[in-house]
């Protein structure tokens, strides 16, 4: 079995350790600069390293679950030593860093994977199939809300903390980048670190995606709404029982023009399309477990990577463009690659 190590054992790193201990791999150690985390190593009966480079000597592959600013150097070191690497989100903090890491992975013939767990969410995959099969018709726009009360970060703002998930979902659903973005943010708790961010992404086919992010919201919200000419879909990641709802309702431009001679509001309401609400069955699996399972299989050469180079690099390109727009008070910025 492949030998896997975990670098970083904070909030999310603990989940990596838990899941790898359940999967067909050999969990050979954990590295963290905090000596108190040695207790975790004791719990999983694996060696603990304060220096991750010592862990690299024994591992075939590693997951990096450390603060974002450390990702590039750790991944670079691991790739140079020909180790497979999974980098948690945000992947890196610069587009140029992402591009250099993938060139390094290709040169050393190892796999580099971005930790975009929502690509392994059955509900998101269902929506992708619906788009592929044109069940929603022409997509007009999307709204995406990613909010919670905390965790308030001091190393990155709400954009870099939350947006990697919705951005990676957009790249997965549409398989192309928007041509431009416009974002703005506000800092309430810490000067220069935005707690609330909102903005829009504009695609060349006319689709607009609007995003709201905050770590000062009273309740946890992870919602995406797609508005199409045939149907509307809402994805609610917090709703464990029915995460996807499909609404057979709406109005098309053709219908509007056909009935433009409406005399009153009652007639207008009557002409709108109201159909059934469908709540499809969605597999109840842990996306992170599926992601780490794929990392094992990819590292062993068994499957093709889903969270691939396009998704990782495109997500960083969007983050970089959105950050630049925020710094210029919402100015429309072209996305790198267009």
C-alpha positions in Angstrom: 0.0 0.0 0.0 1.0 3.6 -0.7 2.7 5.3 2.3 0.9 8.6 3.1 1.8 11.4 5.5 -0.2 14.4 6.7 1.5 17.8 7.0 -0.5 20.0 9.4 -2.8 18.6 12.1 -5.1 21.5 12.9 -8.9 21.6 12.5 -8.9 20.1 8.9 -5.8 18.1 9.2 -7.4 16.0 12.0 -10.0 14.9 9.5 -7.3 13.9 7.0 -5.8 11.7 9.7 -9.1 10.2 10.6 -10.1 9.3 7.0 -6.7 8.0 6.0 -6.8 5.6 9.0 -10.0 4.1 7.4 -8.8 3.9 3.8 -6.5 1.3 2.1 -3.2 3.1 2.6 -0.4 3.1 5.1 -0.6 6.2 7.2 3.0 6.6 8.2 3.2 9.9 10.1 2.1 13.5 10.8 4.1 16.7 10.9 3.3 19.9 12.7 5.3 22.7 14.3 3.0 22.6 17.4 4.5 19.9 19.7 1.1 19.6 21.5 -0.3 17.9 18.4 2.0 14.9 19.2 -1.0 13.6 21.1 -2.8 13.1 17.8 0.0 11.0 16.6 -0.2 8.9 19.7 -4.0 8.4 19.1 -3.4 7.2 15.6 -0.3 5.2 16.6 1.9 6.9 14.1 5.2 8.9 14.3 5.1 12.7 14.9 7.6 15.0 13.2 8.2 18.7 13.9 10.1 19.0 10.6 7.9 17.9 7.7 11.1 17.2 5.6 11.8 14.2 7.9 8.3 12.9 7.1 9.0 13.3 3.3 11.8 10.8 3.6 9.4 8.0 4.5 6.3 9.0 2.5 5.2 8.3 -1.1 2.6 11.0 -0.9 1.5 13.8 1.4 -1.4 16.0 2.1 -0.6 19.6 3.0 -3.1 21.1 5.5 -1.1 24.1 6.8 -1.7 27.9 6.6 -2.0 29.0 3.0 1.1 31.1 3.0 3.2 28.0 3.6 1.7 25.9 0.8 4.0 26.8 -2.0 7.3 26.1 -0.3 6.1 22.8 1.3 4.6 21.6 -2.0 7.7 22.6 -3.9 9.9 20.7 -1.5 7.7 17.6 -1.7 7.5 17.7 -5.5 11.3 18.0 -5.9 11.6 14.9 -3.8 9.1 13.2 -6.2 6.2 12.9 -3.8 2.6 13.0 -4.8 1.0 16.1 -3.2 -2.6 17.2 -2.2 -2.7 20.9 -1.3 -5.8 22.0 0.7 -7.6 25.1 -0.3 -6.6 27.8 -1.0 -4.2 25.9 -3.2 -1.6 28.7 -3.2 -1.8 32.5 -3.0 -0.5 33.4 -6.5 -1.4 32.2 -10.0 2.3 32.1 -10.9 3.0 29.7 -8.0 0.2 27.4 -9.1 1.6 27.3 -12.6 5.2 26.6 -11.4 4.1 23.8 -9.1 2.3 22.0 -11.9 5.3 22.3 -14.2 7.4 20.8 -11.3 4.9 17.9 -10.8 5.0 17.1 -14.6 8.8 17.3 -14.6 9.1 14.9 -11.7 6.3 12.6 -13.0 4.2 12.9 -9.8 0.6 14.0 -9.2 -0.4 17.4 -7.8 -4.0 17.7 -6.5 -6.0 20.6 -5.2 -8.3 20.0 -2.2 -11.6 21.0 -3.7 -14.0 18.8 -1.8 -17.2 20.0 -3.4 -16.1 18.3 -6.7 -16.7 15.1 -4.8 -20.1 16.1 -3.4 -22.9 14.0 -5.0 -25.2 17.0 -5.1 -22.8 19.1 -7.1 -22.2 16.1 -9.5 -25.9 15.8 -10.0 -26.2 19.5 -11.0 -23.3 19.0 -13.4 -25.1 16.1 -15.1 -28.3 18.2 -15.4 -26.3 20.9 -17.1 -24.6 18.4 -19.4 -28.0 17.0 -20.3 -29.5 20.5 -20.8 -32.3 19.8 -18.3 -32.3 23.4 -17.0 -32.3 25.0 -20.4 -30.3 28.2 -21.0 -28.7 29.3 -17.7 -29.5 33.0 -17.0 -27.6 33.5 -13.7 -26.5 31.9 -10.4 -26.5 33.2 -6.9 -24.0 31.7 -4.4 -23.9 32.3 -0.6 -21.1 31.1 1.6 -21.5 32.5 5.1 -20.9 31.5 8.7 -20.1 33.0 12.1 -16.3 32.5 12.2 -13.7 31.1 12.0 -12.3 34.6 11.7 -8.8 34.3 10.0 -5.9 36.7 10.3 -3.8 35.2 7.5 -6.4 35.5 4.7 -9.6 37.4 4.1 -13.1 36.0 3.6 -12.5 35.9 -0.2 -9.5 33.6 0.0 -11.1 31.6 2.9 -14.5 30.9 1.4 -14.4 31.5 -2.4 -12.1 28.6 -3.4 -15.2 26.3 -2.9 -17.8 28.2 -5.0 -15.1 29.2 -7.6 -14.0 25.5 -8.0 -17.7 24.5 -8.3 -18.2 27.1 -11.1 -15.1 25.8 -12.9 -16.4 22.3 -12.6 -19.9 23.1 -13.8 -19.0 25.2 -16.7 -15.5 24.0 -17.6 -14.4 27.5 -18.5 -13.4 30.8 -16.9 -15.5 33.9 -16.8 -14.1 36.7 -18.9 -14.3 39.3 -16.1 -15.1 39.9 -12.5 -16.1 42.7 -10.1 -15.8 42.4 -6.3 -15.9 44.6 -3.3 -15.2 43.9 0.4 -15.6 45.5 3.8 -13.3 45.1 6.9 -15.0 45.3 10.3 -12.9 43.2 12.8 -9.4 43.6 11.4 -8.0 46.5 9.3 -7.2 45.4 5.8 -8.7 41.9 6.1 -12.2 41.8 4.5 -14.9 40.1 6.6 -17.7 40.6 4.0 -17.2 40.2 0.3 -19.6 40.3 -2.6 -19.1 40.3 -6.3 -20.1 39.0 -9.8 -18.5 36.9 -12.4 -19.4 37.5 -16.1 -19.2 34.7 -18.7 -18.9 35.2 -22.4 -22.2 33.5 -23.1 -24.1 36.0 -20.9 -24.3 33.9 -17.7 -23.7 35.9 -14.5 -22.7 34.4 -11.1 -23.2 36.5 -8.0 -21.4 35.6 -4.8 -21.8 36.7 -1.2 -19.2 35.7 1.4 -19.0 36.5 5.1 -17.7 35.0 8.4 -19.8 37.4 10.4 -23.2 35.8 9.6 -25.4 34.5 12.4 -26.1 31.1 10.7 -24.2 28.8 8.4 -25.2 29.1 4.8 -23.8 27.2 1.8 -26.3 27.7 -1.0 -26.2 27.9 -4.8 -29.3 28.7 -6.9 -29.2 28.2 -10.7 -31.9 30.0 -12.7 -32.5 28.5 -16.1 -35.1 28.9 -18.9 -36.6 25.4 -18.2 -36.0 24.8 -14.5 -34.5 26.3 -11.4 -32.2 24.4 -9.0 -31.2 25.1 -5.5 -28.3 23.4 -3.7 -28.2 23.7 0.1 -25.2 22.0 1.5 -26.5 22.5 5.1 -29.7 20.6 4.4 -28.6 16.9 4.9 -32.1 15.5 4.0 -32.7 17.3 0.7 -29.7 19.2 -0.5 -31.0 19.6 -4.0 -34.4 20.9 -5.0 -35.5 21.2 -8.7 -38.3 23.7 -9.4 -40.3 23.3 -12.6 -41.3 26.9 -12.7 -40.2 30.1 -14.5 -40.9 32.3 -17.5 -39.0 32.5 -20.8 -38.6 35.6 -23.0 -40.7 33.9 -25.6 -43.5 33.4 -23.1 -43.2 37.0 -22.0 -43.5 38.3 -25.5 -46.4 36.0 -26.3 -48.4 37.4 -23.4 -47.1 41.0 -23.4 -50.7 42.2 -23.8 -51.6 41.2 -20.2 -54.2 43.6 -18.8 -53.6 43.0 -15.1 -51.3 41.4 -12.5 -53.7 38.4 -12.0 -53.3 37.5 -15.7 -49.5 38.0 -15.4 -49.4 35.5 -12.5 -51.5 33.0 -14.5 -49.1 33.0 -17.4 -46.0 32.1 -15.3 -45.1 28.4 -15.3 -45.7 26.5 -12.1 -44.8 22.8 -12.1 -43.8 20.1 -9.7 -41.0 20.4 -7.1 -38.6 17.5 -7.4 -36.4 16.5 -4.6 -34.0 13.9 -6.0 -32.3 11.2 -3.9 -28.7 12.2 -3.3 -26.1 9.7 -2.0 -25.1 10.4 1.6 -21.3 10.2 1.5 -18.5 12.2 3.0 -17.0 14.3 0.1 -13.6 14.6 1.9 -13.4 10.8 2.1 -14.1 10.4 -1.6 -11.4 13.1 -2.3 -8.8 11.4 -0.2 -9.7 8.0 -1.7 -9.1 9.4 -5.2 -5.8 10.9 -4.1 -4.7 7.4 -3.0 -5.9 5.9 -6.3 -4.4 8.6 -8.4 -1.0 8.3 -6.6 -1.1 4.6 -7.4 -1.9 5.3 -11.0 -5.4 3.7 -10.9 -7.7 6.6 -11.9 -7.6 10.0 -13.7 -7.7 13.1 -11.4 -11.0 14.9 -11.1 -9.6 17.9 -9.2 -7.2 18.5 -12.0 -4.8 21.2 -13.1 -7.5 23.3 -14.9 -9.7 23.4 -11.8 -6.8 24.3 -9.5 -5.2 27.0 -11.7 -8.5 28.5 -12.8 -9.6 28.8 -9.2 -6.5 30.7 -8.3 -6.9 32.9 -11.4 -10.4 33.9 -10.2 -9.2 34.6 -6.7 -6.4 36.7 -7.9 -8.7 38.7 -10.3 -11.3 39.1 -7.5 -8.7 40.4 -5.0 -7.4 42.9 -7.6 -10.9 44.1 -8.2 -11.5 44.5 -4.4 -8.3 46.5 -4.1 -9.6 48.8 -6.8 -13.1 49.2 -5.2 -15.0 47.0 -7.5 -13.4 47.8 -10.8 -14.1 45.3 -13.5 -11.1 43.1 -14.0 -10.3 40.7 -16.9 -9.6 37.2 -15.8 -6.1 35.8 -16.7 -6.5 33.4 -19.6 -8.8 35.6 -21.6 
